[in-house]
């Protein structure tokens, strides 16, 4: 059995969408992840940022399903195709002619979250002020208890 170091898998990893229609595998080492704060990533994730892991195209393979793609020109000027499940809409990966040998797999699409180890952030000029999570906010192991009178 292969070992893991600092959350980066020494061997391949599997993943897929929310409904399970699209499944993939990344063969070989999984490199460091990165945060992106650009407005396009915020809109496509519905969150404050995107987290993805760049992998060689040759080590990525679809096991089942056919993702749909949407291509747009990013603020960087690069065309990006964001691939997602056509059934549940879950984001899976991004590709670009600017980086033809790599794709950027969405961190949340991996089955094992331990393969995700962010190493840097980009597009900080687009970062939203509320992206940091206040450690003093109330936290619950599961759902928040129901409020009375609601």
Helices and strands as residue ranges (DSSP letters): E 4-5, E 8-9, E 13-16, E 23-26, E 33-36, H 39-45, E 50-56, G 57-59, E 60-64, E 68-73, E 79-84, E 91-95, G 97-99, E 102-106, G 107-109, G 113-115, E 118-122, G 124-126, G 129-131
